């Protein structure tokens, strides 16, 4: 409904005019008329978006009682040939929403867009380090994983990994993944779920990023995998650890680390310098590397050195979460971070943690 204002002898009256509904209003009106539940409404909107992008949902969803089919049919009649383009990441966005809907998982749509998914893409699995395959049924094909299993599909909780690694992980948290790695190191088995001990340790560290834990414990974890793009780090000391490690991937790292040290209290600087002295020789070979993935893996593998980890832990445990966060923010403000740093006041908004990552039943 729209309103027009008329003036008659200084008396203002409002006349309601019935205007054609917008496509979105037509969609919402149809869902309301059907008395749709939350699950049915989400399916209806998903079918509508399939039609809006000129795509057909999987045939098993196109039965008469399906709210997805109903939304798709209404969308087709509404848009006709006036559809939007559907590039690869839009198709991924629709299929991921369908996957979540079928399992009644929460899917946050405000930030989790096709553009967001495009920013997650990479060439190799961060866990297995194998290149992704473009074949649809290959175990090394790309897969979107909810890193924290008790949360829904939401910005900050997703990472791209191989389908094989995703299946191996299941609902394991970081401690279970770490325990799996240590079990494999003891033998006699050397592989589990197609992953060796090194890969399971990388899986554990990946999961630790979105797991709140004590500062002392987080300070003891090696950075065996660098955080994937857009993953939210819940433990400030790990954010600082990632910032420092990434310094050595680009020229000018020595000057940046010196400037970072200058931001610290005098009592911290000696231990930070000792840590840097242990780090630099182990990643100097990065200077001769040109492939970004080779550089990334060299930085990650440096953390397998016991002396490096010991010196980092000694330094990091003198911090507090607040101090570590402040150092990261100050470094970002002074452009000492090689990647963009974004602070989230409410990092789990849209994660549906109160429902273990599931959508509301109503």
RAKACOR-V498392 format. One record per backbone hydrogen bond with DSSP energy under -1.0 kcal/mol. NH is the residue of the N-H (numbers start at 1). CO is the residue of the C=O. E is the energy in kcal/mol with one decimal. If there is no record, write none. Layout:
nh: [NH & NH]
co: [CO & CO]
e: [E & E]
This chain:
nh: [2 & 4 & 6 & 8 & 11 & 13 & 15 & 17 & 26 & 27 & 28 & 29 & 30 & 31 & 32 & 33 & 34 & 35 & 36 & 41 & 42 & 43 & 44 & 45 & 46 & 47 & 48 & 49 & 50 & 51 & 52 & 53 & 54 & 55 & 61 & 62 & 63 & 66 & 70 & 71 & 72 & 73 & 74 & 75 & 76 & 77 & 78 & 79 & 80 & 82 & 83 & 84 & 91 & 92 & 93 & 94 & 95 & 96 & 97 & 98 & 99 & 100 & 101 & 102 & 103 & 104 & 105 & 106 & 108 & 113 & 117 & 118 & 119 & 120 & 125 & 129 & 132 & 133 & 138 & 141 & 143 & 145 & 147 & 147 & 151 & 152 & 153 & 157 & 159 & 161 & 163 & 164 & 166 & 167 & 168 & 169 & 170 & 172 & 177 & 178 & 179 & 180 & 181 & 182 & 183 & 184 & 185 & 186 & 192 & 195 & 200 & 201 & 202 & 203 & 204 & 205 & 206 & 207 & 208 & 209 & 211 & 218 & 219 & 220 & 221 & 224 & 231 & 232 & 234 & 238 & 239 & 240 & 241 & 242 & 243 & 244 & 245 & 246 & 248 & 249 & 250 & 256 & 257 & 258 & 259 & 260 & 261 & 262 & 263 & 264 & 268 & 272 & 273 & 274 & 275 & 276 & 277 & 278 & 279 & 280 & 283 & 286 & 287 & 288 & 289 & 295 & 296 & 297 & 298 & 299 & 300 & 301 & 302 & 303 & 304 & 305 & 309 & 310 & 311 & 312 & 313 & 314 & 315 & 316 & 317 & 318 & 319 & 324 & 325 & 326 & 327 & 328 & 329 & 330 & 331 & 332 & 333 & 334 & 335 & 336 & 349 & 351 & 355 & 356 & 357 & 358 & 359]
co: [17 & 15 & 13 & 11 & 8 & 6 & 4 & 2 & 22 & 23 & 24 & 25 & 26 & 27 & 28 & 29 & 30 & 32 & 31 & 37 & 38 & 39 & 40 & 41 & 42 & 43 & 44 & 45 & 46 & 47 & 48 & 49 & 51 & 50 & 58 & 59 & 61 & 63 & 66 & 67 & 68 & 69 & 70 & 71 & 72 & 73 & 74 & 75 & 76 & 79 & 81 & 52 & 87 & 88 & 89 & 90 & 91 & 92 & 93 & 94 & 95 & 96 & 97 & 98 & 99 & 101 & 100 & 357 & 153 & 111 & 113 & 114 & 115 & 117 & 130 & 125 & 123 & 140 & 135 & 138 & 161 & 159 & 145 & 157 & 148 & 351 & 106 & 154 & 145 & 143 & 141 & 139 & 162 & 163 & 164 & 165 & 166 & 169 & 173 & 174 & 175 & 176 & 177 & 178 & 179 & 180 & 181 & 182 & 195 & 192 & 196 & 197 & 198 & 199 & 200 & 201 & 202 & 203 & 204 & 205 & 208 & 214 & 215 & 217 & 218 & 222 & 228 & 156 & 209 & 235 & 235 & 236 & 237 & 238 & 239 & 240 & 241 & 242 & 245 & 246 & 247 & 252 & 253 & 254 & 255 & 256 & 257 & 258 & 260 & 261 & 265 & 268 & 269 & 270 & 271 & 272 & 273 & 274 & 275 & 276 & 280 & 283 & 284 & 285 & 286 & 291 & 292 & 293 & 294 & 295 & 296 & 297 & 298 & 300 & 301 & 302 & 305 & 306 & 307 & 308 & 309 & 310 & 311 & 312 & 313 & 315 & 316 & 320 & 321 & 322 & 323 & 324 & 325 & 326 & 327 & 328 & 329 & 330 & 332 & 331 & 346 & 348 & 352 & 353 & 352 & 355 & 104]
e: [-1.6 & -1.5 & -1.8 & -2.0 & -1.5 & -1.8 & -1.8 & -2.1 & -2.5 & -2.3 & -2.7 & -2.6 & -2.1 & -2.0 & -2.4 & -2.8 & -1.4 & -1.8 & -1.9 & -2.9 & -2.3 & -2.0 & -2.6 & -2.7 & -2.0 & -2.5 & -2.2 & -2.1 & -2.1 & -2.1 & -2.4 & -1.5 & -1.8 & -3.0 & -2.2 & -1.6 & -1.1 & -1.8 & -2.0 & -2.4 & -2.3 & -2.5 & -2.2 & -2.4 & -2.5 & -2.1 & -1.8 & -3.1 & -2.2 & -2.8 & -1.8 & -3.1 & -2.1 & -2.2 & -1.9 & -2.2 & -2.4 & -2.6 & -2.0 & -2.3 & -2.3 & -2.3 & -2.8 & -2.6 & -1.0 & -1.4 & -2.9 & -2.6 & -2.9 & -1.7 & -2.3 & -1.9 & -1.2 & -1.1 & -2.6 & -1.8 & -2.3 & -1.7 & -1.5 & -1.9 & -1.8 & -2.9 & -1.0 & -2.3 & -1.4 & -2.8 & -3.0 & -2.1 & -1.7 & -2.6 & -1.9 & -2.4 & -2.4 & -2.5 & -2.2 & -2.2 & -1.8 & -2.3 & -2.0 & -2.5 & -2.4 & -2.0 & -1.9 & -2.2 & -2.1 & -2.0 & -1.7 & -1.1 & -2.4 & -1.5 & -2.2 & -2.1 & -2.1 & -2.4 & -2.1 & -2.4 & -2.4 & -2.2 & -1.8 & -1.1 & -1.6 & -2.4 & -2.2 & -1.4 & -1.1 & -1.8 & -1.7 & -1.8 & -3.3 & -1.5 & -1.3 & -2.1 & -2.0 & -2.5 & -2.2 & -2.5 & -2.3 & -2.5 & -1.1 & -1.9 & -1.2 & -1.9 & -2.7 & -1.9 & -2.2 & -2.4 & -2.5 & -1.5 & -1.2 & -1.8 & -1.8 & -1.9 & -2.6 & -1.9 & -1.9 & -2.5 & -2.5 & -1.3 & -2.0 & -2.9 & -1.5 & -2.0 & -2.0 & -1.3 & -1.4 & -2.1 & -2.3 & -2.6 & -2.0 & -2.1 & -2.2 & -2.8 & -1.3 & -1.3 & -1.9 & -1.5 & -2.1 & -2.4 & -2.4 & -2.3 & -2.6 & -2.1 & -2.0 & -3.5 & -2.4 & -1.4 & -1.6 & -2.7 & -2.4 & -2.2 & -2.3 & -2.0 & -2.4 & -2.7 & -2.4 & -2.3 & -2.5 & -1.7 & -1.6 & -3.3 & -1.7 & -2.2 & -1.4 & -1.6 & -3.1 & -1.8 & -2.8]
